């Protein structure tokens, strides 16, 4: 198994993850597709799936360019956040100099188990940052990709379109009571990475 992390930029410090497991390559939340990421993926020689935790532009901006190089890659996003792919007000790129509209046709997911070329993962719904925010859990690899939902010391903002403080509180309770395998590691989008146990211990929003 190989896991690599690429920074989107210095402003957002958004992480792009590339997970290679059992010969299958996943790209999680590609906010951009710069030369460093492109070179790395070209060396791997394949991209099987692009997993989007939610639809903000700093998580989706590189999708179409990756698809140009790897046209067989499937794009996964929750049903509720699918409109973000083409709506610059929802994906917040209306605030940027280069509005983001994704042309790739996504595979829409609900909470549940999925499989890509023999590698399974679980989609867990954690709304609050957006209505369709999800996490991708790779049980065998013991890796959780929660997007902006949570990190060791922060949670995602709830004031953006479709965000909800009420939903966030419910998601935090769900996370707190979810049974993760011992040793599961949380790969955060904007903050430091940590074990699930560390998040449960130190994240102040889980201990109100």
C-alpha positions as CSV (number, residue, x, y, z in Angstrom):
1,X,0.0,0.0,0.0
2,X,1.2,3.5,-0.8
3,X,-0.2,6.8,0.4
4,X,1.0,10.2,-0.7
5,X,-0.2,13.7,0.0
6,X,0.1,16.8,-2.2
7,X,-0.6,20.4,-1.1
8,X,-3.2,22.4,-3.2
9,X,-1.7,25.8,-2.4
10,X,-0.4,28.0,0.5
11,X,-3.7,29.9,0.9
12,X,-6.0,26.9,1.5
13,X,-3.3,24.3,2.4
14,X,-5.8,21.8,1.0
15,X,-4.4,18.2,0.9
16,X,-4.8,16.0,-2.1
17,X,-4.3,12.3,-1.3
18,X,-3.2,9.5,-3.6
19,X,-3.8,6.0,-2.3
20,X,-2.5,3.0,-4.1
21,X,-3.6,-0.4,-2.7
22,X,-3.7,-3.8,-4.4
23,X,-2.7,-2.1,-7.6
24,X,-5.7,0.2,-7.6
25,X,-5.2,4.0,-7.5
26,X,-7.5,6.5,-5.8
27,X,-7.2,10.2,-5.9
28,X,-9.0,12.0,-3.0
29,X,-10.1,15.6,-3.3
30,X,-8.0,16.9,-6.2
31,X,-8.3,20.7,-5.8
32,X,-5.8,21.1,-8.5
33,X,-3.7,19.0,-11.0
34,X,-0.3,20.6,-10.9
35,X,2.9,19.3,-12.4
36,X,4.0,17.5,-9.3
37,X,0.8,15.5,-8.9
38,X,0.6,14.9,-12.7
39,X,4.2,13.5,-12.7
40,X,3.4,11.2,-9.7
41,X,0.2,9.8,-11.3
42,X,2.0,9.3,-14.6
43,X,4.6,7.2,-12.8
44,X,1.8,5.1,-11.3
45,X,0.3,4.7,-14.7
46,X,-3.3,4.7,-13.8
47,X,-6.1,6.4,-11.8
48,X,-9.1,4.2,-11.1
49,X,-11.2,6.5,-9.0
50,X,-11.5,10.1,-7.9
51,X,-13.2,10.4,-4.5
52,X,-14.7,13.7,-3.6
53,X,-15.7,14.3,0.0
54,X,-17.7,17.4,-0.9
55,X,-18.1,19.9,-3.7
56,X,-16.1,23.0,-2.8
57,X,-13.7,24.1,-5.5
58,X,-10.5,23.6,-3.5
59,X,-11.5,19.9,-3.5
60,X,-12.7,19.4,-7.1
61,X,-10.8,21.8,-9.3
62,X,-8.4,19.2,-10.8
63,X,-11.0,16.6,-11.7
64,X,-11.4,17.3,-15.4
65,X,-7.7,17.6,-16.0
66,X,-7.1,14.2,-14.4
67,X,-9.8,12.7,-16.5
68,X,-8.1,14.0,-19.6
69,X,-5.1,12.0,-18.7
70,X,-6.9,9.0,-17.2
71,X,-10.3,8.8,-19.0
72,X,-11.3,5.5,-17.4
73,X,-11.2,7.0,-13.9
74,X,-14.6,7.2,-12.2
75,X,-15.6,10.3,-10.2
76,X,-17.5,9.7,-6.9
77,X,-19.5,12.3,-5.0
78,X,-22.6,12.3,-2.9
79,X,-25.9,12.9,-4.5
80,X,-26.5,16.0,-2.4
81,X,-23.2,17.6,-3.4
82,X,-23.3,16.7,-7.1
83,X,-24.8,20.1,-8.0
84,X,-21.7,21.8,-6.7
85,X,-19.7,20.4,-9.6
86,X,-21.3,22.9,-12.0
87,X,-22.6,25.6,-9.7
88,X,-19.9,28.3,-9.0
89,X,-22.0,29.7,-6.2
90,X,-22.3,26.4,-4.4
91,X,-18.7,25.4,-4.9
92,X,-17.5,28.9,-3.9
93,X,-15.4,29.4,-7.0
94,X,-17.4,32.5,-7.7
95,X,-15.0,34.1,-5.3
96,X,-12.0,32.9,-7.3
97,X,-10.4,34.3,-10.5
98,X,-11.1,31.0,-12.3
99,X,-14.6,29.7,-11.7
100,X,-14.8,25.9,-11.5
101,X,-17.3,23.9,-13.5
102,X,-16.6,20.2,-13.8
103,X,-17.7,18.4,-17.0
104,X,-17.0,14.9,-15.9
105,X,-20.1,12.8,-15.2
106,X,-20.0,11.5,-11.6
107,X,-21.0,8.3,-10.0
108,X,-23.4,9.4,-7.2
109,X,-23.0,7.7,-3.8
110,X,-25.1,7.3,-0.7
111,X,-23.9,6.0,2.6
112,X,-22.8,2.4,2.2
113,X,-20.1,0.0,0.8
114,X,-18.6,0.4,-2.6
115,X,-15.9,-1.4,-4.6
116,X,-13.5,-0.3,-7.3
117,X,-11.6,-3.1,-9.2
118,X,-11.7,-5.4,-6.1
119,X,-10.9,-2.7,-3.5
120,X,-13.7,-2.0,-1.1
121,X,-14.4,1.2,0.9
122,X,-17.3,2.6,2.9
123,X,-19.0,5.9,2.4
124,X,-20.1,7.6,5.6
125,X,-22.4,10.6,5.6
126,X,-21.2,13.5,7.8
127,X,-23.3,16.5,6.7
128,X,-22.8,19.9,8.3
129,X,-20.0,21.6,6.3
130,X,-22.2,20.9,3.2
131,X,-25.4,18.8,3.0
132,X,-23.6,16.1,1.1
133,X,-20.3,15.9,3.0
134,X,-19.0,12.3,3.2
135,X,-16.0,10.5,4.5
136,X,-14.3,7.5,2.7
137,X,-13.3,4.7,5.0
138,X,-10.9,2.0,3.8
139,X,-11.3,-0.6,6.4
140,X,-8.4,-2.9,5.3
141,X,-6.0,-0.1,5.0
142,X,-7.3,1.6,8.2
143,X,-7.6,5.0,6.6
144,X,-10.3,7.5,6.9
145,X,-10.6,10.5,4.5
146,X,-13.2,12.9,6.1
147,X,-12.6,16.0,3.9
148,X,-13.3,19.2,5.8
149,X,-15.6,17.5,8.3
150,X,-13.1,17.0,11.1
151,X,-9.5,16.9,12.2
152,X,-7.7,16.5,15.5
153,X,-8.5,20.1,16.6
154,X,-11.1,21.5,14.2
155,X,-14.3,21.0,12.3
156,X,-15.6,22.3,9.0
157,X,-17.3,25.7,8.8
158,X,-21.1,25.5,8.6
159,X,-21.9,29.0,7.2
160,X,-21.4,28.1,3.5
161,X,-24.2,27.1,1.1
162,X,-26.1,24.0,2.4
163,X,-24.0,24.0,5.6
164,X,-25.8,23.4,8.8
165,X,-24.8,23.7,12.4
166,X,-27.6,21.3,13.4
167,X,-26.4,18.7,10.9
168,X,-22.8,19.2,12.1
169,X,-23.8,18.5,15.7
170,X,-25.5,15.3,14.6
171,X,-22.5,14.3,12.6
172,X,-20.1,14.9,15.5
173,X,-22.3,12.6,17.6
174,X,-22.3,10.0,14.9
175,X,-18.5,10.2,14.6
176,X,-18.1,9.9,18.3
177,X,-20.1,6.7,18.5
178,X,-18.9,5.2,15.2
179,X,-16.9,2.0,15.7
180,X,-13.6,2.4,13.8
181,X,-11.0,-0.4,13.8
182,X,-8.2,0.1,16.3
183,X,-5.3,2.0,14.6
184,X,-7.4,3.7,12.0
185,X,-5.7,6.9,10.8
186,X,-7.5,10.1,9.8
187,X,-6.2,11.9,6.7
188,X,-7.3,15.5,7.1
189,X,-8.0,17.9,4.2
190,X,-6.6,21.1,5.8
191,X,-5.1,20.2,9.1
192,X,-2.6,17.8,10.6
193,X,-3.2,14.1,10.3
194,X,-3.8,11.9,13.3
195,X,-5.2,8.7,14.6
196,X,-8.9,8.4,15.3
197,X,-8.1,8.0,19.0
198,X,-6.3,11.3,19.0
199,X,-9.2,13.0,17.4
200,X,-11.6,11.6,19.9
201,X,-9.3,12.7,22.8
202,X,-8.3,16.1,21.7
203,X,-11.0,17.6,19.4
204,X,-12.9,20.0,21.7
205,X,-16.0,19.8,19.6
206,X,-16.5,16.2,20.5
207,X,-16.3,17.0,24.2
208,X,-19.0,19.5,24.8
